[in-house]
Amino acid sequence: MSMTSPQGRSDADLRARLGTGRQLDDFLGSNVSLLIRTDFGDDAAWRDTAAAAMAPGEGEDSDFAANLTCVDNPDNDGLSITALLDRIGDALPYFVFIADTEAITNPEHPILVVGTGPEETRHRRGRTFRVIPTQMWGVENNLSLSNMDFDSFAYATDPNGVFRGF
């Protein structure tokens, strides 16, 4: 019998999507939305955070979900924004999501969003904000399709720098 998570995904589907062992460098230069795990202190919290981030929206937004490629590899433990930007260089992706210590340990699991695009393309490289998992679909969908830009979300955060929706 297959178990189903609260977000409606089977355990086997979720395990496959968690990206255990994936190498970050394999996805650099590609146009995928990455959720990179950088905190390895609590596997269950990582699983909960990633599942919530990939869950469909609620109510009238239930047809939408974040299309994330998870990278769960201890090589990224403690990866800093500076080191991440150095690894990415000027190539795609132009934004990434990070499951850092704050995202893993905070009960709201606010995931870090990092702008990684080159400045000559009007991106603010290294700019960050956080997003609660229930709003991941909106941020990921709109950034990946260029319907909205990074600053639109960053300017709509609360006083703690967390995007909670419009």
N, C-alpha and C positions, 0 to 999 in steps of 0.2 A: 504494500500500500504506500502511495506517495503522500508525504506530508505537505501541507500547504501553509505558506507563511501568511501573516495577517494582511500583507499587501497583495495576496492572491497568487503568488508565484510558488511553484513547487520547490521543495528543498533542493532537488537535483538541478533545476533550472537556475536557481539562485547561485548554487555552488559553481556552476559553469560560468555564470556572468561575473563572479567575483574576481576573476583574472588572476588566480593564484599562480605565482611563478612567472607571469608575463614580464617581459623586459620593456621598460619605458622607451629605450632607444628604438625598439621595433615600430613604434607608433609616431616617432618624431618625423616631421615632414608630411604627415598625412592629415587629412581634414576630418578627424574624429574628435569627439568630446571625451576627454580623459578624466576619470576620477582616480587620483593617485593616492594610495595609502602611504602616509609617512609616519604613522604612529603604530607600533606593534605591541602595545601594552595590554590590549584586551580584544581578543578575537571575536567574542560575542558582540561587543559594542561596534566593531568594524562591520560585522555582518548586518546588524540592525541599521547602522548608518547607511550603508550601501543599499540595502533593501528599501529603506525609506526614500532615498534619493532617486531610485529607479521606479518607484511606485507611481501609478497614474494619478493625475490630479483628482480633486474631489468635486462632487456636485456636477455642475455644467462643464467643468474642465476634465471630466473623467475619461475623455477620449484622448487626452494628451499625457505623455510620459517623457521623461528625460532619456535620450538615447545615449547612454554612457558606455564607454569601454573602460572597465576597471583594470587597474594595474596594482596588484597585491604582491609585492616582492620586497623582502627584507633589505635588499640593496638600497631601497629608497628610505630606510629608517632615518628620520631626522633631516631629510632633504630640505635645505633652506631655499627660500625664494631666489636668492642670488645664484646658488648652484643650479637650480632648475632653469633659470634664464640662460645661464652659460651653456647648459646642455642643449637647450632648444635652439639657441642662436636666433637667426632671423627667419627661420622656416616656420611652417605650420606646426602645431596649432597656434592660434592667436589668443587663446584663453585655455585655462585648465582649472579643474576642480581638485582641491586637496582635502583629504581626510587626515588632518593633523591632530595634535593632542587636544586642542579645543573642540574640534568636531567629534572626536571619539569620547571625551570625558564629560562634556557639557550635556545635560539631559535633553536639550533642544537639538543637539547635533548640528550646529551651524557650520556648514561646509565653506571652506575658504575658496574664493574665486580669484584667480590671478590673471591679469592681462599680460600676455606674452608677445603680442605683436610688435613688429619693429616700429620705432618712432617715426620713421619716414613715411609710414602709411597712416599717420595720425593716431596711432595707438599710444596709450600711456603705459609703456612697458613697466611692469612691476606694481602697477596699481592693484589694490585688493579691496574686496568687500566680502562679507559672508552672506550665505543664503540658508534659510531653514529648508529641510528636505521637502516639505509640502509645496514649496515654490520652485524647486529645481527644474521641473518640466518647463516652466515659463522662461527661466533664464537660459537654460540650455537650448530650447527650441528656437528662441528669438536670436540668440547670439550665433548659433550655427547656421541659421538661414539669413543672417544679416538684416532681420526685420527691425532690430533695435541694436544700439551700440552699447558697449560696456558702460560708458558714463551714464546712460539712461538708468541703469540699475544701481550703479554706485551712488548717484545723487538721490535715489529713492530709499536709501537705507535709514534705519532708525538712529538715534544718537550713539548707539553702540556699534554702528557700522554693519548691521544685519538687515538684509532685504527680507521683508515679510509679505511682500505683495503690494500691488497698487490699490 
